[in-house]
C-alpha cells in the first residue's frame, strides 16, 4: 500500500477503526487532558510524588529526551518525579508485550510513555499494523488492569531517512495507528512526527545535523524538537529566576532556518543575564494557558496557520493585556490571519535581496537611539500595512527606489510590538548591528529599558 494513494489511505483508516471496534471512548475512559495539560503535571503541582516510565525502542533507551524530561521535572519540582527508562534498543511491540510486567507494571508508573511504531514498521520483524495494534492494546489493557489511574501517553517519533526508511517503508501507517488509538481510547498523544517532517521538508541540513545517522536524534535534536514538544504538550512550566525576561520563540514553520536563528539568538540573549529563551514548535503554545507564562513572544520566518481560534485569541489577548510581541523576518507568516497582520502591522508582498544601507529614522526611540546607519546583506521585504496600523518607522533601507521601512514599533492595548523584516539568513544574523537592534527590540517589547 502506498501512503500517497488516497483510496488506500482511506481504506487504511477504515480498517484501523474496525480493528479498534469503536470510534468514541470506551466505557469508563475519560478524554485525555487538552494540550498544555497532563495528569503528571497536575499531580506534581499538588505535591504528589510521581513515577514516570518511558517504554520503547532505541529512540527511548538512548534518547536524550528522557534525560532532558527528567531534568526539566527536577528543576520545577525537586525530588518529586522519578523517571525510569525502560526502553531497549532494537525492540518492537512484541518484545514490549513480553517484557511489560518486569519493565513497566512492576515499576507502578503514574505516567507511562509508549513508542514502538518505528520498529514495528521494520520489515525484518514482519509485524503488520494489525499486529502492532493488538500489541499496543494489550499493553494498555494490562497497565490499566494493574493500576487504573496510570496516565498513558502515546508518542509518534521522528521519521527515518535513507536506508532506515527503506527498511520501514510504511512507517506513516504505524504512526497513524498510534493517533487513532489515542483518539479512540481517550489517551494523550504527543505527535512528534509532523514537526520532524516539516524540518526534513524545509530544512534538510538542519534535519541531518539533528539526526546524523538518519534515525536517532542527537541531544540537540531532542532538545529543540522532541523535548520542546513534549514539555509544551504536558504543560511543564518554565523555571526562570525572578526578574528574568521570559521569551517564547515560535519556530518550526516555513522554509527558513529557524533553528539556525535560534542558535544565534539564544547565546545573544543569555549572555545579558536578563533573558531565558524557550523554543516551541507548537502553535498551540499560543493558547492562553501557555503563553501567559511568558513576557514576550517572538516569531521568526514565514509560513504557518492557526489551526484553532483559541491560538489566535491567545496571541491577541496576550499582547492587548500587556505582553510583548517581536517579529523577525516574519511578515510572511500566518497570512490568513487578520489578527496576526494587525498585531505585526505589515504583511509581506515581495522582495529582492543583496547588500544595502540601513538608515536610522528615529534617533530618539530607545531601540535605535545608540545607532548610526549601517550596511547589511539581506532580503528587502516589502509589505502591505494593515488598514488600522499607523507606521512608526525606526529604520528603512536605502537603495535606489527601495526606501521601505525595515523596522517599526507600535503600542497595542497595553502591549508593545517590535518588528523588523530583516533577518533572512546567517549573513544578516551575524551582523552586529542587526543583533544589537533585535536584542534592544526585545527589551523594549518586554517593557524594559533596552541595553
Secondary structure, DSSP 8 states (H G I E B T S, - for coil): --TT-HHHHHHHHHHHHHHHT-SS--TT------TT--HHHHHHHTT--EEEEEEESHHHHT-HHHHHHHHHHHHHSTTTEEEEE---TT--HHHHHHTHHHHTGGG--SEEEEE-HHHHT-GGG---HHHHHHHHHHHHHHHHHH-TT-EEEEEE-----THHHHTTTTHHHHHHHHHHHHHHHT-EEEE-HHHHHHHHHH-HHHHHHHSTTSSS--HHHIIIIIIHHHHHHHT------TT-EEEEEE-S-SSS-HHHHHHHHHHHHHTTTSEEEEEE--GGGGSHHHHTT-SEEEEESSB---SSHHHHHHHHHHHHTT-EEEEES-TTBSTT-HHHHHHH-EEEEE--EEEEEEEES-SSSTTTTT---EEEEEE--EEEE-TT----EEEEEEBTTB--EEEEEEEETTEEEEEE---SSHHHHT-HHHHHHHHHHHHHHTTS---
